Amino acid sequence: MRLAALISLLLIFPTSTLKSQDTLRVMAYNILNYSSTNYPTRYNDLKVILAHVKPDVVICSEVVNAAGAQLLLDNAFNLAGIGTFSRATFIDGPDTDNSLFYNTSTVKFKSQNQITTTSGLRDITRYRIYDLITPSDTAWLNLFSLHLKASSGFESDRLQECKDLCNYFSGLNSAQNIIVGGDFNFYNSSTETGFQWLTSTSCTEKLYDPINKIGNWHANVAFKDVHTQSTRVLTEPDGGSTGGLDDRFDFMFTNDNVNNGTNYVRYVNGSYTVLGNDANHYNSAITDAPANTAVPAPVATALYNMSDHLPIYLDLAIGLTIGISEYSTFDKTTNVKWINDGNLANDSRFIITADKAVSTNVTVYDLTGKVCYAKALNLNEGENFFTIPSLNIQSGNYLLTIGNASNWNGCKFIVY
């Protein structure tokens, strides 16, 4: 009986395939005028940071020369024990520049483009990469690295740089996955017309702050958990800014496609992290008392030494993210959507979004009808997380169902 029902379900939902997924971790970091001459052994600090975060891709601003980028690759990225990294070509433009470092086992580099600004300020760089996780569907990602004009009084320059970026977006097709990261030097959302331009329909690809922390960030204790500069209160020989954590200059913006997962790449809710900000060091150095609770002490020290900015990272779920769209267990009006956010061959975290609270069951079958996993769930309204432990199953097709014996729905997924 159940096997026949499963076969019928696969025939009814032939395109509702939810693949085994993995995540990419993307980090953006202003690394404080890093060069082969400006305290280059700071690569030892970056190595500590990378070993803690374990990013797949890092976009950097304030890289001064190609020799500095190579020092970081050789002495930080490839000695941090997180995989084999490579880097994009360093392009020497006006003032300091951008760099991209990527794990060659998880992503493939395709191309890069320089976007010159009409105000003659620093270039914006576009890096185009794709994942090596989903073998049958290529997930493309466009990373933009920038460093806008600094200081209060230069809002019009920052606006023009943002317009230049949006003008570049207008030449791209609408299916692009976009993340823009870097040092924007925005002081608040009400007077920064560049921020307003990027996050409105004035921009061809409207951008979003994934954590939606909008307001007057400068010297405002209400935003103490998202401030990114400065890590220090004392002047250090490398020339960084002081004053303690009281500005949110660094951002990672996403577009609609990334937010909604409509093109094989989706922002993982809650993953946006300002590394080293524990909300207890407003207007102080991140190594000051009390002890930093966001990261271990060696990481806090490395963040202090490496830069006057804190890095930001977020996670991206890679793969097809459309699963069950209609579900009627216990309540005909309940709508549940679910996506896989892990690798079922190991541990697999699923996200189920429910319109209202509901009790239900989740079951995983192989195509012989054998139950591989079963669990009762009490779903809350909104996002619910649960993990299927390692099943020790072979590559192939499986079926996950949500419901009970008399009223259930399901979706096929693939383990590679």
C-alpha positions in Angstrom: 0.0 0.0 0.0 2.6 2.5 1.0 5.0 1.6 -1.8 2.2 2.1 -4.3 1.5 5.5 -2.8 5.1 6.5 -3.0 5.3 5.6 -6.7 2.2 7.7 -7.3 3.7 10.6 -5.5 6.8 10.6 -7.7 4.6 10.6 -10.8 2.6 13.5 -9.5 5.6 15.6 -8.5 8.2 14.8 -11.2 9.8 18.2 -11.0 9.7 18.7 -7.2 13.2 17.5 -6.8 15.1 18.6 -3.7 18.7 17.8 -4.0 21.2 17.1 -1.3 22.7 20.6 -0.5 25.7 22.1 1.1 26.7 25.6 2.1 29.3 28.1 1.0 30.6 30.6 3.6 31.5 34.0 2.1 33.5 36.5 4.1 34.2 40.2 3.4 37.1 41.9 5.1 38.8 45.3 5.0 42.4 44.3 5.9 43.9 47.7 6.5 46.2 48.7 3.7 47.8 45.4 3.5 50.9 45.2 1.4 54.3 43.5 1.3 55.7 46.4 3.3 53.0 47.5 5.8 53.5 45.0 8.6 53.2 42.1 6.2 53.5 39.4 9.0 49.9 40.2 9.9 49.3 37.2 7.7 49.8 35.2 10.9 46.8 36.9 12.4 44.7 36.3 9.4 45.7 32.6 9.5 44.2 32.4 13.0 41.0 34.1 11.9 40.6 31.9 8.8 41.1 28.7 10.9 38.3 29.8 13.1 35.8 30.9 10.4 36.6 28.4 7.7 35.3 30.5 4.8 35.1 29.2 1.3 35.4 32.6 -0.3 36.9 35.8 1.0 36.6 39.2 -0.7 39.1 41.8 0.7 39.4 45.5 0.4 42.4 47.7 1.2 44.9 45.4 -0.6 47.8 47.6 -1.8 49.8 45.4 -4.1 50.0 42.0 -5.8 52.9 41.0 -3.6 50.7 41.5 -0.5 47.9 39.4 -2.0 50.4 36.6 -2.7 51.8 36.8 0.9 48.3 36.3 2.2 47.6 33.4 -0.1 50.8 31.6 0.8 51.1 32.3 4.5 47.5 32.6 5.7 45.0 30.9 3.4 47.1 27.9 2.4 48.5 27.4 5.9 45.2 27.7 7.8 44.3 24.1 7.3 40.9 24.9 5.6 41.7 23.7 2.1 43.7 24.7 -1.0 43.1 28.3 -1.9 43.8 30.3 -5.0 43.3 34.0 -5.8 42.0 36.2 -8.5 44.3 38.4 -10.5 45.3 41.6 -8.6 44.3 44.7 -10.5 46.1 47.9 -9.5 43.6 50.7 -9.8 43.3 54.1 -8.0 44.3 54.0 -4.3 43.9 50.6 -2.6 42.3 47.7 -4.3 40.2 44.5 -4.0 41.2 40.8 -3.9 39.4 37.5 -4.0 40.6 34.3 -2.4 38.7 31.0 -2.9 38.8 27.4 -1.9 39.5 25.4 -5.1 37.7 22.3 -3.8 34.3 24.1 -3.4 34.2 26.9 -6.0 35.5 27.5 -9.5 36.7 31.0 -10.5 35.3 32.2 -13.9 36.0 35.9 -14.5 36.5 39.3 -13.0 35.6 42.9 -14.1 36.7 46.3 -12.9 34.0 48.9 -12.6 35.6 52.4 -12.6 33.7 55.2 -10.8 32.9 58.5 -12.5 34.2 60.3 -9.5 37.7 58.8 -10.1 37.7 57.0 -6.7 38.5 53.4 -6.0 37.4 50.7 -8.5 34.6 48.3 -7.7 35.5 44.7 -8.7 33.1 42.0 -9.8 34.1 38.4 -9.3 32.1 35.6 -11.0 32.4 32.1 -9.5 30.4 28.9 -9.5 30.1 26.0 -7.1 31.6 22.6 -7.3 28.9 21.1 -4.9 26.0 20.6 -7.2 27.1 18.4 -10.1 24.1 18.6 -12.3 23.0 22.3 -11.8 25.6 25.0 -11.8 25.1 27.7 -9.1 26.6 30.9 -10.3 27.5 33.7 -7.9 28.5 37.3 -8.5 30.6 38.9 -5.8 31.2 42.6 -5.8 34.0 44.0 -3.6 34.1 47.8 -2.9 35.5 50.4 -0.6 33.5 53.7 -0.8 34.8 57.2 -0.1 35.5 57.7 3.6 34.6 60.4 6.1 31.5 62.5 6.9 30.8 65.2 4.2 31.5 62.9 1.3 28.0 61.4 1.1 27.6 62.6 -2.5 30.7 60.8 -3.6 29.4 57.6 -2.0 26.1 58.1 -3.8 27.8 58.4 -7.2 29.8 55.3 -6.5 26.6 53.4 -5.7 25.0 54.7 -8.9 28.0 53.5 -10.9 27.5 50.0 -9.4 23.7 50.0 -10.1 24.4 51.2 -13.7 26.7 48.1 -14.0 23.8 45.9 -12.7 21.6 47.2 -15.6 23.8 45.3 -18.0 23.2 41.9 -16.3 20.3 39.6 -16.8 17.7 39.3 -14.0 18.7 35.7 -13.1 22.0 36.8 -11.4 22.8 35.9 -7.8 24.5 39.0 -6.3 26.3 39.7 -3.1 28.0 43.1 -2.5 30.5 43.3 0.3 33.0 45.7 1.6 33.6 49.0 3.5 30.8 51.3 2.6 31.6 54.0 5.1 27.9 54.6 5.7 27.1 56.6 8.9 23.3 56.2 8.9 20.5 55.2 6.6 18.6 58.5 6.6 21.4 60.8 5.3 23.4 58.3 3.3 21.8 58.7 -0.1 24.1 55.9 -1.4 22.5 53.5 1.0 19.1 54.6 0.0 19.9 54.2 -3.7 21.2 50.7 -3.3 18.3 49.5 -1.2 15.5 51.0 -3.4 14.1 50.3 -6.8 16.3 53.2 -8.1 18.9 50.4 -8.3 18.4 47.9 -11.1 19.1 45.1 -8.6 17.6 46.3 -5.4 19.9 45.2 -2.5 19.0 44.1 1.0 20.6 44.2 4.4 20.1 40.5 5.4 19.7 41.4 9.1 17.6 44.5 8.4 19.4 46.6 11.0 18.5 50.0 9.6 19.0 53.4 11.4 21.7 55.8 12.6 24.6 53.5 13.2 27.2 56.0 14.1 28.0 56.3 17.8 24.6 54.7 18.7 24.6 52.1 21.4 21.4 50.6 20.0 23.5 49.2 17.1 26.4 47.9 19.3 25.9 44.4 18.1 26.5 45.2 14.4 29.4 47.8 14.6 32.4 46.9 12.6 34.9 49.7 13.4 37.2 50.2 15.2 38.7 47.2 16.8 41.0 49.5 18.7 41.2 52.6 21.0 45.0 53.1 20.7 47.0 54.1 17.7 49.0 51.2 16.3 52.0 51.3 14.0 50.0 50.0 11.0 48.0 53.2 10.8 44.5 52.0 11.6 41.7 54.1 13.0 40.9 54.2 16.7 37.9 55.0 18.8 36.5 51.6 19.6 33.5 49.9 18.1 31.0 52.6 17.2 30.5 52.5 13.4 28.8 50.1 11.0 30.9 50.7 8.0 31.1 47.2 6.7 28.1 45.4 5.0 27.2 42.4 2.9 24.2 43.1 0.8 22.1 40.4 -1.1 19.7 40.7 -3.9 16.2 39.1 -4.3 17.5 35.9 -6.0 19.8 35.2 -3.1 17.2 36.0 -0.5 14.6 33.7 -2.1 16.8 30.9 -3.4 15.3 31.2 -6.9 18.5 30.4 -8.8 20.3 27.7 -6.8 21.8 30.1 -4.2 20.0 31.1 -1.0 21.0 33.1 2.0 20.8 31.0 5.2 18.7 33.0 7.6 20.6 33.9 10.8 24.1 33.2 9.3 25.1 36.9 8.9 27.9 37.4 11.5 30.1 40.3 12.5 33.0 38.3 13.7 34.3 39.3 17.1 31.4 41.6 18.0 29.9 40.3 21.2 27.9 43.6 21.9 29.9 44.1 25.0 32.6 46.3 23.5 30.8 49.5 22.4 33.3 52.3 22.2 36.1 50.0 23.4 38.7 47.7 21.8 37.5 44.1 21.2 40.3 42.8 23.5 39.4 45.1 26.4 37.7 43.8 29.5 35.3 42.1 29.8 36.6 39.1 27.9 35.2 38.8 24.4 32.4 36.2 24.4 32.0 36.1 20.6 35.3 34.4 19.8 38.2 32.7 21.7 40.8 35.0 23.1 43.4 34.2 20.4 40.9 35.1 17.7 40.0 38.4 19.3 43.7 39.2 19.5 44.2 38.3 15.9 41.3 40.5 14.9 42.7 43.4 16.8 46.2 43.0 15.2 45.0 42.3 11.7 42.8 45.4 11.0 40.8 48.2 12.5 37.7 46.6 10.9 35.9 43.4 11.8 35.1 40.9 9.0 31.6 39.9 8.1 30.5 36.5 6.9 27.3 34.7 5.8 26.4 31.3 4.6 24.7 30.4 1.3 22.7 27.2 0.7 23.6 25.8 -2.7 21.3 23.8 -4.9 17.6 23.6 -5.8 15.5 25.0 -2.9 11.9 24.5 -4.0 10.3 21.6 -2.2 6.7 21.0 -1.0 4.6 24.0 -1.7 1.2 22.8 -0.4 0.6 20.7 2.7 -2.7 20.0 4.4 -2.1 17.7 7.4 -4.6 18.6 10.1 -5.5 21.9 8.6 -6.4 22.6 5.0 -5.0 26.2 5.2 -1.6 25.2 6.4 1.2 25.9 3.9 4.6 24.3 4.5 7.7 24.9 2.4 10.9 23.0 3.2 14.4 23.0 1.9 17.5 20.9 2.6 20.4 22.8 4.2 23.0 20.1 4.5 24.4 16.8 3.1 22.2 13.8 3.9 25.1 11.5 3.5 26.4 13.0 6.7 24.1 15.1 9.0 21.4 17.0 7.2 19.6 20.1 8.5 16.2 20.8 7.0 14.2 24.0 7.3 10.4 23.8 7.4 8.5 27.0 7.1 4.9 26.7 8.4 2.1 29.3 8.2 0.8 28.2 11.6 1.7 25.7 14.4 1.0 22.1 13.5 2.0 18.6 14.7 3.2 16.2 12.0 5.7 13.4 11.1 8.6 13.3 8.8 9.7 10.1 7.1 12.5 9.3 4.7 12.1 6.3 2.4 14.3 4.7 -0.2 12.7 3.7 -3.5 12.0 0.1 -2.3 9.7 1.6 0.4 12.1 1.0 3.3 11.9 3.6 6.1 15.4 5.1 6.5 14.3 7.7 9.1 11.2 8.8 11.0 10.5 11.5 13.5 7.4 13.2 15.0 7.6 17.0 14.8 5.8 19.9 16.5 6.1 22.8 14.1 5.9 26.4 15.2 4.7 29.2 13.0 7.6 30.4 10.9 10.9 28.7 10.4 11.6 25.3 12.1 14.9 23.5 12.0 15.6 19.8 12.4 18.5 17.5 11.7 18.5 14.1 10.2 21.6 12.3 11.5 23.9 10.3 9.4 21.9 7.6 7.6 24.9 5.7 6.0 22.9 5.5 2.8 24.2 5.1 -0.7 24.0 7.7 -3.4 20.6 7.6 -5.1 17.0 8.8 -5.0 15.0 9.1 -1.8 11.7 10.5 -0.7 10.9 12.7 2.3 7.3 12.9 3.3 5.5 15.2 5.8 2.2 14.1 7.2 0.5 11.1 8.7 -0.8 7.8 7.3 -4.1 9.3 6.0 -3.0 12.7 4.9 0.6 13.4 3.7 2.7 14.9 0.9 6.3 14.5 -0.1 9.1 15.3 -2.3 12.0 13.4 -4.0 15.6 14.3 -3.3 18.9 13.0 -4.4 22.0 12.1 -2.5 25.2 12.3 -4.5 
